[in-house]
Amino acid sequence: MRTRGTLRLATRGSTLARRQASLVKEALEERRYEVELVTVETTGDQIRDELIHRLGKTGAFVRELDERVLEGDLDGAIHSMKDMPTEQPEELVTAAVPERGRPGDVLVTPDGKTLEELPDGATVGTSSLRRRAELLSERPDLNVEPLRGNVDTRLEKLLAPALQEEHQQRSEADKERKGNTGNEDFEAEYDRTVDEWFDDLSELERQALGREVDTEYDAIVLAHAGLERSRLDHYVDYQELPTSTFVPAPGQGALAVTARDGETARDIQTLIDHPRSRVETTVERTILAELGGGCIAPVGIYAVVQGEYVHATVSVFDGDGEESVTGSRDLPIESHAEAAREFARDLADRGAADLIDAAREDDVSEEDTPAGK
């Protein structure tokens, strides 16, 4: 079968990024393109001990990929949309927004607890300013601690303490069992040996057994789409967090293919763009751009097409989740971008701009603070 040609598309090198890129690759190959994925390391991948919100200010997960496209080395780049700055070079367009994955967040725990069931003062891991504020807004007693790394790394950090403790207990029980050989009255604490138990563990759990952790987490919060696309959702216990109170990040769950404005971009759009997902993410990113929150403020924006309207929900918090400006509005689908800008301006006038300005001032203060202070 004759193909349309070959596309060379940039992707980050993480497991999740490459799996997401493979979704785009498969969709294009089904439409007779040959696709080569080219791994590009980004600043965000190199500076592993920096918090996500500080990296995001400069598009640390995006910029290097798009530069390769603008230089003509590659035909396009595949991004997680929530990592993309709202401003793009004029020569670059979002060629396609494939059908969006699950947009919300999930709470992952070692034992299946819900947010309400977590003990007082429980430690929850996330490096997202938005998730931190939303968690504290619901549960002010929580201890929210930074957590970075790939999805599997974060899960290993969560699971490690309980698994390591159980491994220790089972090892001691094995020693006791061996010491009581021939004792008919001895009753073993476990019905399986530690080796039998280890053989039944998933690869994720085995990796967690060997991981050193500085912080013991009672729970962590992840993007639902990222957990699913990492193919790890079947190995952990999690609860979906409601998008009404845990309003997702703009573009969460969506992918974007960027390319130079031209024939290739138009072809990609024709073949794999999902109109509903594009409208919803356009509303979210338009509101974000108008508010100017970027990655410096806890902002959640979620839009859903409902017939002739796009229902948009926005939450803007202070850093500790104590103050917020929230709102929902049905935006006419035929003028969704302008209606989104108007909605954002109204939220700004209601106090969202003040919260974002305060977050920006706090961010500048952090940058001016000497290391170690």
JOHU-V918077 format. One record per residue. N is the residue number from 1. RES is the residue in one small letter. SS is DSSP state (H for helix, E for strand, C for the rest). OMEGA is omega in whole degrees, -180 to 180 (999 if undefined). Layout:
n=N res=RES ss=SS omega=OMEGA
n=N res=RES ss=SS omega=OMEGA
//
This chain:
n=1 res=m ss=C omega=-178
n=2 res=r ss=C omega=-180
n=3 res=t ss=C omega=178
n=4 res=r ss=C omega=-177
n=5 res=g ss=E omega=-178
n=6 res=t ss=E omega=175
n=7 res=l ss=E omega=175
n=8 res=r ss=E omega=-174
n=9 res=l ss=E omega=-180
n=10 res=a ss=E omega=174
n=11 res=t ss=E omega=170
n=12 res=r ss=C omega=-173
n=13 res=g ss=C omega=-180
n=14 res=s ss=C omega=180
n=15 res=t ss=H omega=-180
n=16 res=l ss=H omega=-179
n=17 res=a ss=H omega=-178
n=18 res=r ss=H omega=177
n=19 res=r ss=H omega=177
n=20 res=q ss=H omega=178
n=21 res=a ss=H omega=-180
n=22 res=s ss=H omega=176
n=23 res=l ss=H omega=178
n=24 res=v ss=H omega=180
n=25 res=k ss=H omega=-179
n=26 res=e ss=H omega=-180
n=27 res=a ss=H omega=180
n=28 res=l ss=H omega=179
n=29 res=e ss=H omega=176
n=30 res=e ss=C omega=180
n=31 res=r ss=C omega=168
n=32 res=r ss=C omega=167
n=33 res=y ss=E omega=165
n=34 res=e ss=E omega=-174
n=35 res=v ss=E omega=173
n=36 res=e ss=E omega=177
n=37 res=l ss=E omega=-179
n=38 res=v ss=E omega=-178
n=39 res=t ss=E omega=179
n=40 res=v ss=C omega=178
n=41 res=e ss=C omega=-177
n=42 res=t ss=C omega=176
n=43 res=t ss=H omega=179
n=44 res=g ss=H omega=178
n=45 res=d ss=H omega=-175
n=46 res=q ss=H omega=-176
n=47 res=i ss=C omega=-169
n=48 res=r ss=C omega=-177
n=49 res=d ss=C omega=-180
n=50 res=e ss=C omega=-180
n=51 res=l ss=C omega=-174
n=52 res=i ss=H omega=-175
n=53 res=h ss=H omega=179
n=54 res=r ss=H omega=176
n=55 res=l ss=H omega=-172
n=56 res=g ss=H omega=-177
n=57 res=k ss=C omega=-178
n=58 res=t ss=C omega=-179
n=59 res=g ss=C omega=-171
n=60 res=a ss=C omega=180
n=61 res=f ss=C omega=-169
n=62 res=v ss=C omega=-165
n=63 res=r ss=H omega=-176
n=64 res=e ss=H omega=179
n=65 res=l ss=H omega=-179
n=66 res=d ss=H omega=177
n=67 res=e ss=H omega=178
n=68 res=r ss=H omega=178
n=69 res=v ss=H omega=-179
n=70 res=l ss=H omega=179
n=71 res=e ss=C omega=178
n=72 res=g ss=C omega=179
n=73 res=d ss=C omega=-175
n=74 res=l ss=C omega=-177
n=75 res=d ss=C omega=-178
n=76 res=g ss=E omega=179
n=77 res=a ss=E omega=-178
n=78 res=i ss=E omega=-176
n=79 res=h ss=E omega=159
n=80 res=s ss=E omega=-172
n=81 res=m ss=H omega=-177
n=82 res=k ss=H omega=177
n=83 res=d ss=H omega=-172
n=84 res=m ss=C omega=172
n=85 res=p ss=C omega=-179
n=86 res=t ss=C omega=177
n=87 res=e ss=C omega=179
n=88 res=q ss=C omega=173
n=89 res=p ss=C omega=-176
n=90 res=e ss=C omega=-176
n=91 res=e ss=C omega=-174
n=92 res=l ss=E omega=177
n=93 res=v ss=E omega=170
n=94 res=t ss=E omega=-173
n=95 res=a ss=E omega=-178
n=96 res=a ss=E omega=168
n=97 res=v ss=C omega=178
n=98 res=p ss=C omega=-178
n=99 res=e ss=C omega=-173
n=100 res=r ss=C omega=172
n=101 res=g ss=C omega=180
n=102 res=r ss=C omega=-173
n=103 res=p ss=C omega=-170
n=104 res=g ss=C omega=178
n=105 res=d ss=E omega=174
n=106 res=v ss=E omega=173
n=107 res=l ss=E omega=-179
n=108 res=v ss=E omega=179
n=109 res=t ss=E omega=178
n=110 res=p ss=C omega=-171
n=111 res=d ss=C omega=175
n=112 res=g ss=C omega=180
n=113 res=k ss=C omega=172
n=114 res=t ss=C omega=178
n=115 res=l ss=C omega=-180
n=116 res=e ss=C omega=-176
n=117 res=e ss=C omega=178
n=118 res=l ss=C omega=-179
n=119 res=p ss=C omega=176
n=120 res=d ss=C omega=179
n=121 res=g ss=C omega=-180
n=122 res=a ss=C omega=180
n=123 res=t ss=E omega=-179
n=124 res=v ss=E omega=-176
n=125 res=g ss=E omega=170
n=126 res=t ss=C omega=174
n=127 res=s ss=C omega=179
n=128 res=s ss=C omega=176
n=129 res=l ss=H omega=-180
n=130 res=r ss=H omega=-179
n=131 res=r ss=H omega=178
n=132 res=r ss=H omega=-178
n=133 res=a ss=H omega=-180
n=134 res=e ss=H omega=176
n=135 res=l ss=H omega=-178
n=136 res=l ss=H omega=176
n=137 res=s ss=H omega=179
n=138 res=e ss=H omega=-176
n=139 res=r ss=C omega=-178
n=140 res=p ss=C omega=-177
n=141 res=d ss=C omega=-175
n=142 res=l ss=C omega=173
n=143 res=n ss=E omega=-177
n=144 res=v ss=E omega=-175
n=145 res=e ss=E omega=-180
n=146 res=p ss=C omega=178
n=147 res=l ss=C omega=177
n=148 res=r ss=C omega=178
n=149 res=g ss=C omega=174
n=150 res=n ss=C omega=-178
n=151 res=v ss=H omega=-179
n=152 res=d ss=H omega=178
n=153 res=t ss=H omega=-180
n=154 res=r ss=H omega=179
n=155 res=l ss=H omega=178
n=156 res=e ss=H omega=179
n=157 res=k ss=H omega=178
n=158 res=l ss=H omega=-173
n=159 res=l ss=H omega=-170
n=160 res=a ss=H omega=-174
n=161 res=p ss=H omega=-178
n=162 res=a ss=H omega=180
n=163 res=l ss=H omega=-180
n=164 res=q ss=H omega=177
n=165 res=e ss=H omega=179
n=166 res=e ss=H omega=178
n=167 res=h ss=H omega=179
n=168 res=q ss=H omega=-179
n=169 res=q ss=H omega=180
n=170 res=r ss=H omega=178
n=171 res=s ss=H omega=179
n=172 res=e ss=H omega=178
n=173 res=a ss=H omega=178
n=174 res=d ss=H omega=179
n=175 res=k ss=H omega=180
n=176 res=e ss=H omega=179
n=177 res=r ss=H omega=-179
n=178 res=k ss=H omega=180
n=179 res=g ss=H omega=-179
n=180 res=n ss=C omega=177
n=181 res=t ss=C omega=-179
n=182 res=g ss=C omega=178
n=183 res=n ss=C omega=-175
n=184 res=e ss=C omega=-178
n=185 res=d ss=C omega=-178
n=186 res=f ss=C omega=178
n=187 res=e ss=C omega=-177
n=188 res=a ss=C omega=179
n=189 res=e ss=C omega=-180
n=190 res=y ss=C omega=-178
n=191 res=d ss=C omega=178
n=192 res=r ss=C omega=176
n=193 res=t ss=C omega=180
n=194 res=v ss=H omega=178
n=195 res=d ss=H omega=178
n=196 res=e ss=H omega=177
n=197 res=w ss=H omega=-180
n=198 res=f ss=H omega=-179
n=199 res=d ss=H omega=-179
n=200 res=d ss=C omega=-179
n=201 res=l ss=C omega=173
n=202 res=s ss=C omega=178
n=203 res=e ss=H omega=177
n=204 res=l ss=H omega=-179
n=205 res=e ss=H omega=178
n=206 res=r ss=H omega=177
n=207 res=q ss=H omega=180
n=208 res=a ss=H omega=180
n=209 res=l ss=H omega=-177
n=210 res=g ss=C omega=-176
n=211 res=r ss=C omega=173
n=212 res=e ss=C omega=-179
n=213 res=v ss=C omega=177
n=214 res=d ss=C omega=-177
n=215 res=t ss=C omega=176
n=216 res=e ss=C omega=-178
n=217 res=y ss=C omega=172
n=218 res=d ss=C omega=180
n=219 res=a ss=E omega=171
n=220 res=i ss=E omega=178
n=221 res=v ss=E omega=-179
n=222 res=l ss=E omega=171
n=223 res=a ss=E omega=-179
n=224 res=h ss=H omega=-179
n=225 res=a ss=H omega=-180
n=226 res=g ss=H omega=178
n=227 res=l ss=H omega=180
n=228 res=e ss=H omega=-177
n=229 res=r ss=H omega=175
n=230 res=s ss=C omega=179
n=231 res=r ss=C omega=-180
n=232 res=l ss=C omega=-175
n=233 res=d ss=H omega=-180
n=234 res=h ss=H omega=-175
n=235 res=y ss=H omega=-178
n=236 res=v ss=C omega=175
n=237 res=d ss=E omega=-180
n=238 res=y ss=E omega=177
n=239 res=q ss=E omega=175
n=240 res=e ss=E omega=176
n=241 res=l ss=C omega=-175
n=242 res=p ss=C omega=-179
n=243 res=t ss=C omega=179
n=244 res=s ss=C omega=179
n=245 res=t ss=C omega=174
n=246 res=f ss=C omega=-176
n=247 res=v ss=C omega=-174
n=248 res=p ss=C omega=173
n=249 res=a ss=C omega=177
n=250 res=p ss=C omega=178
n=251 res=g ss=C omega=-177
n=252 res=q ss=C omega=-179
n=253 res=g ss=C omega=-178
n=254 res=a ss=C omega=173
n=255 res=l ss=E omega=177
n=256 res=a ss=E omega=174
n=257 res=v ss=E omega=177
n=258 res=t ss=E omega=180
n=259 res=a ss=E omega=174
n=260 res=r ss=E omega=179
n=261 res=d ss=C omega=-178
n=262 res=g ss=C omega=-174
n=263 res=e ss=H omega=-180
n=264 res=t ss=H omega=179
n=265 res=a ss=H omega=-180
n=266 res=r ss=H omega=178
n=267 res=d ss=H omega=180
n=268 res=i ss=H omega=180
n=269 res=q ss=H omega=-179
n=270 res=t ss=H omega=-172
n=271 res=l ss=H omega=-171
n=272 res=i ss=H omega=178
n=273 res=d ss=C omega=179
n=274 res=h ss=C omega=-171
n=275 res=p ss=H omega=-179
n=276 res=r ss=H omega=180
n=277 res=s ss=H omega=179
n=278 res=r ss=H omega=180
n=279 res=v ss=H omega=-178
n=280 res=e ss=H omega=-179
n=281 res=t ss=H omega=175
n=282 res=t ss=H omega=177
n=283 res=v ss=H omega=-178
n=284 res=e ss=H omega=-177
n=285 res=r ss=H omega=176
n=286 res=t ss=H omega=177
n=287 res=i ss=H omega=179
n=288 res=l ss=H omega=-179
n=289 res=a ss=H omega=-179
n=290 res=e ss=H omega=178
n=291 res=l ss=H omega=179
n=292 res=g ss=C omega=-177
n=293 res=g ss=C omega=-178
n=294 res=g ss=C omega=-180
n=295 res=c ss=C omega=-175
n=296 res=i ss=C omega=-177
n=297 res=a ss=C omega=177
n=298 res=p ss=E omega=-177
n=299 res=v ss=E omega=172
n=300 res=g ss=E omega=180
n=301 res=i ss=E omega=-177
n=302 res=y ss=E omega=-178
n=303 res=a ss=E omega=179
n=304 res=v ss=E omega=176
n=305 res=v ss=E omega=178
n=306 res=q ss=E omega=-179
n=307 res=g ss=C omega=-177
n=308 res=e ss=C omega=-177
n=309 res=y ss=E omega=171
n=310 res=v ss=E omega=-180
n=311 res=h ss=E omega=-177
n=312 res=a ss=E omega=177
n=313 res=t ss=E omega=-177
n=314 res=v ss=E omega=172
n=315 res=s ss=E omega=175
n=316 res=v ss=E omega=-175
n=317 res=f ss=E omega=161
n=318 res=d ss=C omega=-172
n=319 res=g ss=C omega=-176
n=320 res=d ss=C omega=178
n=321 res=g ss=C omega=-178
n=322 res=e ss=C omega=179
n=323 res=e ss=C omega=180
n=324 res=s ss=E omega=169
n=325 res=v ss=E omega=-177
n=326 res=t ss=E omega=177
n=327 res=g ss=E omega=175
n=328 res=s ss=E omega=180
n=329 res=r ss=E omega=172
n=330 res=d ss=E omega=-177
n=331 res=l ss=E omega=177
n=332 res=p ss=E omega=-174
n=333 res=i ss=H omega=-177
n=334 res=e ss=H omega=178
n=335 res=s ss=H omega=-170
n=336 res=h ss=H omega=-178
n=337 res=a ss=H omega=180
n=338 res=e ss=H omega=177
n=339 res=a ss=H omega=178
n=340 res=a ss=H omega=178
n=341 res=r ss=H omega=180
n=342 res=e ss=H omega=177
n=343 res=f ss=H omega=180
n=344 res=a ss=H omega=180
n=345 res=r ss=H omega=178
n=346 res=d ss=H omega=177
n=347 res=l ss=H omega=178
n=348 res=a ss=H omega=180
n=349 res=d ss=H omega=-180
n=350 res=r ss=H omega=177
n=351 res=g ss=H omega=179
n=352 res=a ss=H omega=-180
n=353 res=a ss=H omega=180
n=354 res=d ss=H omega=179
n=355 res=l ss=H omega=-180
n=356 res=i ss=H omega=177
n=357 res=d ss=H omega=179
n=358 res=a ss=H omega=178
n=359 res=a ss=H omega=179
n=360 res=r ss=H omega=178
n=361 res=e ss=H omega=178
n=362 res=d ss=H omega=-179
n=363 res=d ss=H omega=178
n=364 res=v ss=H omega=179
n=365 res=s ss=H omega=178
n=366 res=e ss=H omega=-179
n=367 res=e ss=H omega=-178
n=368 res=d ss=H omega=-179
n=369 res=t ss=C omega=179
n=370 res=p ss=C omega=179
n=371 res=a ss=C omega=177
n=372 res=g ss=C omega=179
n=373 res=k ss=C omega=999
//
